């Protein structure tokens, strides 16, 4: 990519963000089209029949996608924090005030997404965790890395504690889960209706908001990791940093291998659908391996983009990433609209969900460049930007010249 250093950096970050969006949808589509979220919340894993197409697709997603792309998305948020604050400060704006506005608007988007569409929203968690980023704005680079490690260790320790839940309590959880799933099944049989929405408001929204405190260490830990990489200039001179990215790609892959081995062993030795402790162990190994794999993916994408190959394809991914907020929220709107208008909620096999995800991705790869040819920002990005900078700086949302 022969561009100015700043433009090249933004293009690469947008391309990585576009790939992250694709991975997030591949994981989330099954949760949007069924009650899988409830099964997962109560430690009741749904395992497709061994040897089937659904089984192998699920396996590939769990090993290579789940956890990794949401980690990439979170790391990018930390990088974005650095870029936002640096740019605002260089222009003489009140960077902290503007960032608070930015978070408040993001939180509103997240709450709307959560309340009206889907329980699996991440934007509200990002907004809440983002306020804590301001506490680290001026600290040393080494402090960022130390706190990132501390917060992630806290999260993984809490996550690991599920493995040691007593069997009697597991049985209680399973009973509670079956009751919750029955209630959800009844409510979703009436979707989309006022009764369905009322169930979501009274049951799903409190369930999601109740996880905020638990998830903050994970989200903030990744934010700080992204902030650290931006501070260290990893994306400032991409050509010069290619050797660094090659090392990170190799290290990330090597570090992920033991966790893949552990997942394989646990899966072969246990029935994950019946053994709750084994499922929690499997899920913990998945989450632990997802972070080095995320760093590996970030590095590989950066190396591919800076190689100058596949430029036409990467341009579409870049456009998708530039409209990340619009595309992330439209994932839910399109999938939820489809499954509830067709009556396919809870009926799609895994391969059917992948086809649905592929259809949405193809649509977004088509409309993102089309919109950005006419406008400088995606529709929700423009609204977000306008709310952030209102009264601070005049912005032009339509391209000129």
C-alpha positions in Angstrom: 0.0 0.0 0.0 1.8 3.1 -1.2 0.2 5.8 0.8 1.1 8.4 3.4 2.0 6.8 6.7 -1.1 8.0 8.5 -3.5 6.9 5.7 -1.8 3.5 5.4 -2.1 3.0 9.2 -5.8 3.8 9.1 -6.4 1.6 6.1 -4.7 -1.4 7.8 -6.7 -0.9 11.0 -10.0 -0.6 9.1 -9.1 -3.8 7.2 -8.4 -5.6 10.5 -11.6 -4.2 11.9 -13.5 -5.5 8.8 -12.2 -9.0 9.3 -13.1 -8.8 13.0 -16.7 -8.0 12.1 -16.8 -11.0 9.9 -15.5 -13.3 12.6 -17.9 -11.8 15.2 -20.9 -12.5 12.9 -19.8 -16.1 12.2 -19.8 -16.7 16.0 -22.9 -14.6 16.9 -25.2 -15.8 14.1 -26.0 -19.1 15.9 -26.7 -17.1 19.1 -29.1 -14.8 17.2 -31.0 -17.5 15.5 -31.7 -19.8 18.5 -31.7 -20.0 22.3 -28.0 -21.0 22.4 -27.2 -18.0 24.6 -29.4 -19.5 27.4 -27.7 -22.9 27.1 -24.3 -21.3 27.3 -25.2 -19.1 30.2 -26.2 -22.1 32.3 -23.3 -24.3 31.2 -25.4 -26.5 28.9 -23.5 -26.9 25.7 -25.3 -28.0 22.6 -23.0 -30.4 20.7 -23.9 -31.5 17.1 -23.8 -35.2 16.3 -20.2 -36.3 15.8 -19.1 -36.6 12.2 -21.8 -34.5 10.7 -21.3 -31.3 8.7 -22.6 -29.3 11.6 -20.1 -30.9 14.0 -17.1 -30.1 11.8 -18.2 -26.5 11.2 -18.8 -26.0 14.9 -15.3 -27.4 15.6 -13.7 -25.0 13.1 -15.5 -22.0 14.5 -14.6 -22.9 18.1 -10.9 -23.5 17.4 -10.2 -20.7 14.9 -12.8 -18.0 15.3 -14.6 -17.9 18.6 -13.1 -15.6 21.1 -10.3 -14.4 18.7 -12.2 -11.9 16.6 -14.0 -10.2 19.5 -10.5 -9.9 21.1 -9.3 -8.2 17.9 -12.2 -5.9 18.0 -11.5 -5.0 21.6 -7.8 -4.4 21.0 -8.7 -2.1 18.1 -10.8 -0.1 20.5 -7.7 0.6 22.6 -5.8 1.6 19.5 -8.7 3.9 18.5 -8.6 5.5 21.9 -4.9 6.5 21.4 -5.6 7.8 17.9 -8.7 9.8 19.0 -7.0 11.4 22.0 -3.8 12.2 20.1 -5.7 13.8 17.2 -8.0 15.8 19.5 -5.1 17.1 21.6 -3.1 18.1 18.5 -6.0 20.2 17.4 -6.3 21.9 20.7 -9.7 20.3 21.6 -10.7 19.1 25.0 -9.9 15.4 24.3 -11.2 13.9 27.6 -14.5 15.8 27.2 -14.9 14.6 23.6 -14.1 11.0 24.5 -16.7 11.0 27.3 -19.3 12.3 24.8 -18.2 9.6 22.4 -18.6 6.9 25.1 -22.0 8.2 26.2 -23.3 8.0 22.6 -21.8 4.5 22.1 -23.5 3.5 25.3 -26.9 4.7 24.0 -26.4 2.7 20.8 -25.5 -0.3 22.9 -28.6 0.0 25.1 -30.9 0.4 22.1 -29.3 -2.7 20.5 -29.7 -4.6 23.8 -33.3 -3.5 24.6 -34.8 -3.7 21.2 -32.9 -6.4 19.3 -30.5 -8.8 21.0 -29.1 -9.9 24.4 -25.5 -10.3 23.1 -24.7 -6.6 22.6 -21.0 -5.6 23.3 -21.3 -1.8 22.7 -22.6 -1.1 26.2 -19.8 -3.1 27.7 -17.3 -1.1 25.6 -18.8 2.2 26.7 -18.7 1.3 30.4 -15.2 -0.1 30.2 -14.0 2.9 28.1 -14.5 5.3 31.0 -11.8 3.4 32.9 -9.4 4.0 30.0 -9.2 7.6 31.0 -7.6 6.5 34.2 -4.7 5.1 32.2 -4.4 8.0 29.7 -1.1 9.4 31.2 0.5 6.3 32.7 3.8 4.8 31.5 3.8 2.2 28.7 5.1 -0.4 31.1 2.2 0.3 33.5 -0.3 -0.2 30.7 1.1 -3.7 30.0 1.2 -4.6 33.7 -2.4 -3.6 34.2 -3.5 -5.3 31.1 -1.9 -8.6 32.4 -3.5 -8.1 35.8 -7.0 -7.5 34.5 -6.9 -10.4 32.1 -5.5 -12.6 34.8 -8.4 -11.6 37.1 -10.9 -12.3 34.4 -9.5 -15.7 33.5 -9.2 -16.7 37.2 -12.9 -15.8 37.7 -13.7 -17.8 34.5 -11.7 -20.8 35.7 -13.6 -20.8 39.0 -16.6 -22.2 37.1 -14.8 -25.5 36.8 -14.9 -26.1 40.5 -18.7 -25.5 40.9 -19.9 -28.4 43.2 -22.0 -31.0 41.4 -25.0 -30.3 43.6 -24.9 -26.6 42.5 -24.4 -27.7 38.9 -27.6 -29.7 39.1 -29.4 -26.7 40.5 -28.0 -24.5 37.6 -29.2 -27.0 35.1 -32.7 -27.1 36.6 -32.7 -23.3 36.6 -31.5 -23.3 33.1 -34.2 -25.6 31.9 -36.8 -23.4 33.4 -35.3 -20.3 31.8 -35.1 -22.0 28.4 -38.7 -23.1 28.6 -39.8 -19.5 29.4 -37.6 -18.1 26.7 -39.0 -20.7 24.2 -42.5 -19.6 25.0 -41.7 -15.9 24.6 -39.8 -16.4 21.3 -42.6 -18.4 19.9 -44.5 -15.1 19.9 -41.7 -13.0 18.3 -42.0 -10.3 17.2 -44.7 -9.0 19.5 -45.1 -6.9 22.6 -45.1 -10.0 24.8 -41.8 -11.0 23.3 -40.3 -7.6 23.8 -41.6 -7.4 27.4 -39.9 -10.8 28.1 -36.7 -9.4 26.7 -37.0 -6.2 28.8 -37.7 -8.1 32.0 -35.5 -11.1 31.7 -32.8 -10.7 29.0 -31.8 -7.1 29.6 -31.1 -7.6 33.4 -29.3 -10.8 32.6 -27.0 -9.0 30.1 -26.5 -6.0 32.4 -25.7 -8.3 35.3 -22.6 -9.4 33.4 -21.0 -6.0 33.1 -18.9 -6.1 36.2 -17.7 -9.6 35.3 -16.7 -8.6 31.8 -15.0 -5.3 32.5 -11.6 -6.8 33.5 -11.5 -8.7 30.1 -12.6 -5.8 28.0 -10.5 -3.2 29.7 -7.5 -5.6 29.7 -7.7 -5.8 25.9 -8.3 -2.1 25.6 -5.1 -1.5 27.5 -3.2 -4.0 25.3 -4.4 -2.1 22.2 -3.5 1.2 23.8 0.0 -0.1 24.5 0.6 -1.3 20.9 -0.5 2.1 19.6 1.8 3.9 22.1 4.7 1.8 21.0 4.1 2.7 17.4 3.5 -0.8 16.1 1.2 0.7 13.3 3.1 3.9 12.8 5.6 2.6 10.3 4.2 -0.6 8.9 6.9 -1.4 6.4 9.6 -1.0 9.0 7.6 -3.1 11.5 7.1 -6.1 9.2 9.8 -8.2 11.1 8.0 -7.4 14.3 4.6 -8.6 13.0 6.3 -11.8 11.6 7.6 -12.6 15.1 4.2 -11.9 16.7 2.4 -14.0 14.1 4.7 -17.0 14.8 4.6 -16.5 18.6 0.8 -16.2 18.6 0.4 -19.4 16.7 2.9 -21.3 18.9 1.2 -20.1 22.1 -2.2 -21.1 20.8 -1.1 -24.7 20.1 -1.2 -26.0 23.7 -4.7 -24.6 24.2 -5.9 -26.4 21.0 -4.3 -29.6 22.3 -6.0 -29.2 25.6 -9.4 -28.5 23.9 -8.9 -31.6 21.8 -8.1 -33.7 24.8 -11.1 -32.5 26.9 -13.4 -33.0 23.9 -12.3 -36.5 23.2 -12.4 -37.6 26.9 -15.7 -36.0 27.9 -19.3 -35.5 26.8 -19.4 -31.7 26.8 -23.2 -31.7 26.5 -23.6 -33.6 29.7 -20.5 -32.8 31.8 -20.7 -29.2 32.9 -17.2 -29.1 34.5 -15.7 -30.4 31.3 -17.6 -27.8 29.2 -16.3 -25.0 31.5 -12.7 -26.4 31.1 -13.1 -26.6 27.3 -14.5 -23.0 27.2 -11.7 -21.7 29.5 -9.0 -23.2 27.2 -10.8 -21.7 24.2 -10.8 -18.2 25.8 -7.1 -18.5 26.8 -6.0 -19.6 23.4 -8.1 -16.9 21.7 -5.8 -14.0 22.7 -2.5 -15.2 21.2 -4.5 -16.3 18.2 -6.0 -12.8 17.9 -2.5 -11.3 17.9 -1.4 -13.8 15.3 -4.4 -12.8 13.1 -3.7 -9.1 13.5 -0.1 -9.7 12.4 -0.9 -11.9 9.5 -3.5 -9.4 8.1 -1.1 -6.6 8.5 1.6 -8.5 6.7 -0.8 -9.4 3.8 -2.0 -5.9 3.4 1.5 -4.3 3.4 2.6 -6.9 0.9 0.6 -5.0 -1.7 -1.4 -8.1 -2.8 -5.2 -8.6 -3.0 -5.7 -4.9 -3.0 -9.2 -5.0 -4.6 -10.5 -7.4 -2.0 -8.9 -5.5 0.9 -10.5 -2.3 -0.3 -13.9 -3.9 0.3 -12.9 -5.2 3.7 -11.6 -1.7 4.5 -14.9 -0.1 3.6 -16.7 -2.6 5.8 -14.3 -1.8 8.7 -14.8 2.0 8.2 -18.5 1.4 8.8 -18.0 -0.9 11.7 -20.7 0.6 13.9 -23.3 0.5 11.1 -22.3 -3.0 10.0 -22.2 -4.4 13.5 -25.7 -3.2 14.4 -27.1 -4.2 11.0 -25.8 -7.7 11.6 -28.4 -8.1 14.3 -31.2 -6.2 12.5 -30.8 -8.3 9.3 -30.5 -11.7 11.1 -33.2 -11.1 13.6 -35.6 -9.8 10.9 -34.9 -12.8 8.7 -35.4 -15.6 11.3 -38.5 -14.1 12.8 -40.2 -13.2 9.5 -39.5 -16.6 8.0 -40.3 -18.6 11.2 -36.8 -20.1 11.2 -35.8 -19.1 14.7 -34.4 -22.2 16.4 -34.7 -24.2 13.2 -31.5 -23.5 11.3 -28.7 -26.0 11.4 -25.1 -24.8 11.8 -24.5 -24.9 8.1 -27.6 -22.9 7.5 -26.4 -20.2 10.0 -23.1 -20.0 8.0 -25.0 -19.5 4.8 -27.0 -16.7 6.5 -23.8 -15.1 7.9 -22.2 -15.3 4.4 -25.2 -13.6 2.9 -25.1 -10.7 5.3 -21.3 -10.4 4.8 -21.7 -10.3 1.0 -24.4 -7.7 1.4 -22.2 -5.5 3.6 -19.1 -5.9 1.3 -21.4 -4.6 -1.5 -23.0 -1.7 0.3 -20.1 -0.4 2.3 -17.9 0.8 -0.6 -21.1 2.0 -2.4 -22.0 4.3 0.6 -18.5 5.5 1.1 -18.2 6.6 -2.5 -20.9 9.2 -1.8 -20.4 9.9 1.9 -17.3 10.3 4.1 -18.9 8.1 6.9 -21.4 5.4 7.3 -24.9 6.6 8.6 -24.4 5.6 12.2 -20.7 6.7 12.2 -21.9 10.1 11.0 -24.4 10.4 13.8 -21.8 9.2 16.3 -19.3 11.8 15.1 -21.8 14.6 15.0 -22.9 13.9 18.6 -19.2 13.7 19.7 -18.0 16.9 18.1 -21.2 19.0 18.4 -20.2 22.5 19.5 -16.5 21.6 19.4 -15.7 21.4 15.8 -17.6 21.7 12.5 -17.7 18.6 10.5 -18.7 17.9 6.9 -20.4 14.6 6.5 -20.7 14.7 2.7 -17.6 14.5 0.6 -16.7 17.7 -1.2 -14.8 18.4 -4.5 
